Amino acid sequence: MSQGISAIGSSADLYEQFARIGKAVASARRVELLDVLCQGERSVEALARAAGMSVTNTSQHLHILRAARLVETRREGTKVIYRLADENVCRFFLDLCELAHARLAEVDQLVHSYLDGDTFDKVTRHELIERVERKDVLVLDVRPADEFRAGHIAGALSVPLEELDERLSALPAEAEIVAYCRGPYCLLASRALELLRAHGFRSRRLEDGFPEWRLAGLPVAVEGAEGS
């Protein structure tokens, strides 16, 4: 006796499972949490600080992301540490941003307004890796220090944006500087370039950010241990 379609499920059941992912990201705050987690794993408290939310609200959003299998957890003492389930989740987040930018005119308008007409010269990943190998460029990671510790471009120097002004005197005046942050929609690198150029430094920004660099399989370092 053959199984009927109702016994093995229907396409509607399959689409309902697909829709779980859509429901999980149907919140701007949860999309923001994915952006932060693309930089590296974080505790609930650190995620709350990065997103400007209470720990309770952050935990609720993370619970939804975890139910959709987008994030996973581990324990570190009394802390719960969250990370993306795998690199495909970061790719999904980046693709979501690109799709929205391509299809929604409002996104393009907001990007121009948010990035304040960013016209800074951009360095491609390919060009930067060649420059790093030649050691003729200084790479600045201007993200928060905990994001740098979770993972960064190999050879980069951590100078969080809020510390840049007081650390300018320690930067070699003759070097060309390439700054990077979370990605093409992140303001940190552009703000860093404004400050650097105002003080006479030759500077450019990476075309995207650390997640794209890591996903491209380019050299990265974690907590000072070189890796790829």
Residue pairs with C-beta under 8 A, 6 or more apart in sequence:
20 67
20 68
21 68
21 70
21 92
23 68
24 30
24 64
24 65
24 67
24 68
24 70
25 31
25 34
25 70
25 96
27 61
27 64
29 51
29 53
29 57
29 61
30 61
30 64
30 65
31 93
31 96
32 51
33 47
33 51
33 58
33 61
33 62
33 65
34 65
34 70
34 84
34 89
34 90
34 93
35 93
35 182
35 183
36 42
36 47
36 50
36 51
36 147
37 47
37 71
37 82
37 83
37 84
37 89
37 90
38 84
38 90
38 93
38 94
38 182
38 183
38 211
39 143
39 147
39 150
39 151
39 182
39 210
39 211
40 83
40 146
40 147
40 149
40 150
40 151
40 222
41 74
41 81
41 82
41 83
41 150
42 50
42 81
42 82
42 83
42 146
42 150
43 76
43 79
43 80
43 81
43 82
44 55
44 58
44 59
44 62
44 79
44 80
44 82
45 55
45 79
46 146
47 58
47 62
47 82
48 54
48 55
48 57
48 58
50 144
51 58
53 61
62 71
62 82
65 71
66 72
66 73
66 82
69 85
70 84
70 85
70 89
71 82
71 83
71 84
71 85
71 89
72 82
72 83
72 84
72 85
73 80
73 81
73 82
73 83
74 80
74 81
74 83
75 81
84 90
87 214
87 215
90 211
90 215
91 215
94 183
94 211
94 212
94 215
97 183
97 185
100 107
101 107
101 108
101 111
111 185
114 185
114 187
115 185
115 187
115 190
116 190
118 190
120 190
120 193
120 203
120 204
120 205
121 204
121 205
122 204
122 205
122 206
122 207
123 131
123 178
123 204
123 205
123 206
123 207
124 207
125 206
125 207
125 208
125 212
125 213
125 216
125 218
128 137
128 139
128 153
128 178
128 206
129 218
129 219
131 137
131 178
132 139
132 153
132 154
132 155
132 219
136 176
137 175
137 176
137 177
137 178
138 157
138 171
138 172
138 175
138 176
138 177
138 178
139 153
139 155
139 156
139 157
139 177
139 178
139 179
139 180
140 156
140 157
140 159
140 164
140 177
140 178
140 179
140 180
140 192
141 147
141 148
141 152
141 153
141 156
141 157
141 158
141 159
141 179
141 180
141 181
141 210
142 159
142 160
142 161
142 164
142 179
142 180
142 181
142 188
142 189
142 191
142 192
143 160
143 181
143 182
143 188
143 210
144 160
145 158
145 160
147 182
147 210
148 156
148 158
148 160
149 222
149 223
150 222
151 210
151 214
151 220
151 221
151 222
152 158
152 210
152 220
152 221
152 222
153 180
153 210
153 213
153 218
153 219
153 220
153 221
154 219
154 220
154 221
154 226
154 227
154 228
155 219
155 221
156 180
156 221
159 167
159 192
161 181
161 188
161 191
161 192
164 192
164 195
164 196
165 195
168 195
168 196
168 199
168 201
171 177
171 201
173 200
173 201
175 201
175 202
176 202
176 203
176 204
177 196
177 201
177 202
177 203
177 204
178 203
178 204
178 205
178 206
179 188
179 189
179 192
179 193
179 196
179 203
179 204
179 205
179 206
180 189
180 205
180 206
180 209
180 210
180 213
181 187
181 188
181 189
181 192
181 209
181 210
182 188
182 209
182 210
182 211
183 208
183 209
183 210
183 211
183 212
184 207
184 208
184 209
186 209
189 205
189 206
189 209
190 205
192 203
192 205
193 203
193 204
193 205
196 203
197 203
206 213
210 220
213 220
214 220
217 228
218 228
219 226
219 227
219 228
220 227
220 228
221 227
